């Protein structure tokens, strides 16, 4: 690669270029040779126990390394912090990888070892391929690696990362498909475990609910419905940020005011009689907080007169929420499609995603044009590093926003301002169309 005053020119792929730009801002030396941080043995065992991925290891190992077959790759399973918890593979390759500090307990984040598959996938929550010279550190350029996130089926959050690595010179055209298959197998195992846990909770819930005369349902700790009576139980409830503590009266989206009581493995939820004006009242006094401070783990929190709740949006929903927070006057389906995909014709996809998002937001999401309710306050909490803002997003508008934030020419929506300063506030909230792709009209 040619050199310029700022160092090597990064490879052309956008996600690799973004990663390199971020690491240069952090001042990471491409010749870095210091020892990679590692967990102590006791810390490693505790991380393995708490991450909840041990159950997927047998199926992954039997699939990737069948008996009498030594695939020329190194397998690693890491947690959401990019800490390698388990590995396996050909003895020679494991020995070579160990010389770089790669192995159980190693912290393989981008901040420590530069652009790499595990670190990039953990930060962006997207499948990542890093081949040879795309590695930021020169010492890692003899390898190619593919890493694919594993999501927790209960919460939708990142549960870990499956990674396969091999010598760059040999070429591995099958590596990406094999890694994707391994990650999907892991998610299938996690989903089976969750369904089994729901079944166990259901055996306790059914006789319990039979004693109640009014509507009630039992959900697990992540809000998934195990059983319901007298009310159409949604597949999953949006729960408050951590838990309901000791229970009591809480506002629950889609159900309204509910009495909640803790069970051994979940919650008993008893909705009050529905009040038609509840949703409208909640919208009129609502404060929406889109928390994007943790890369790959967005969180939406809503606070209103009736209470508070939270929801973990999908990556696509996080993009939509950010765009709507920046454009409080609203955007059409074509404008949103152009902002997300650089293709205004993809309105069917946008409308379908917004329909799913409305199940959580209700009256807080309005249409024609699509917008967040004007009466609601909106705050976006961004990361300290601009390149960590929805790092998995390939939207041209989001990428432009990252660049503007890095240059200090733009800021994210802050707390609601007094009505007297509404004209100035509209600018700080991003009401203009300046962040839309060129050629987009309002």
Secondary structure as GFF3:
##gff-version 3
##sequence-region A 1 442
A	DSSP	beta_strand	3	4	.	.	.	ID=ss1
A	DSSP	beta_strand	7	8	.	.	.	ID=ss2
A	DSSP	alpha_helix	14	26	.	.	.	ID=ss3
A	DSSP	alpha_helix	41	51	.	.	.	ID=ss4
A	DSSP	three_ten_helix	54	56	.	.	.	ID=ss5
A	DSSP	alpha_helix	57	64	.	.	.	ID=ss6
A	DSSP	beta_strand	74	78	.	.	.	ID=ss7
A	DSSP	beta_strand	84	89	.	.	.	ID=ss8
A	DSSP	alpha_helix	91	98	.	.	.	ID=ss9
A	DSSP	alpha_helix	110	113	.	.	.	ID=ss10
A	DSSP	alpha_helix	117	124	.	.	.	ID=ss11
A	DSSP	beta_strand	128	131	.	.	.	ID=ss12
A	DSSP	three_ten_helix	132	134	.	.	.	ID=ss13
A	DSSP	three_ten_helix	138	140	.	.	.	ID=ss14
A	DSSP	beta_strand	143	151	.	.	.	ID=ss15
A	DSSP	beta_strand	158	167	.	.	.	ID=ss16
A	DSSP	alpha_helix	175	209	.	.	.	ID=ss17
A	DSSP	beta_strand	216	220	.	.	.	ID=ss18
A	DSSP	beta_strand	225	229	.	.	.	ID=ss19
A	DSSP	beta_strand	248	252	.	.	.	ID=ss20
A	DSSP	beta_strand	256	262	.	.	.	ID=ss21
A	DSSP	beta_strand	266	271	.	.	.	ID=ss22
A	DSSP	alpha_helix	278	284	.	.	.	ID=ss23
A	DSSP	beta_strand	287	291	.	.	.	ID=ss24
A	DSSP	beta_strand	299	304	.	.	.	ID=ss25
A	DSSP	beta_strand	307	311	.	.	.	ID=ss26
A	DSSP	alpha_helix	315	326	.	.	.	ID=ss27
A	DSSP	alpha_helix	333	341	.	.	.	ID=ss28
A	DSSP	alpha_helix	347	361	.	.	.	ID=ss29
A	DSSP	three_ten_helix	362	364	.	.	.	ID=ss30
A	DSSP	beta_strand	365	366	.	.	.	ID=ss31
A	DSSP	beta_strand	371	372	.	.	.	ID=ss32
A	DSSP	beta_strand	377	381	.	.	.	ID=ss33
A	DSSP	three_ten_helix	386	388	.	.	.	ID=ss34
A	DSSP	alpha_helix	396	407	.	.	.	ID=ss35
A	DSSP	three_ten_helix	419	421	.	.	.	ID=ss36
A	DSSP	alpha_helix	422	428	.	.	.	ID=ss37
###
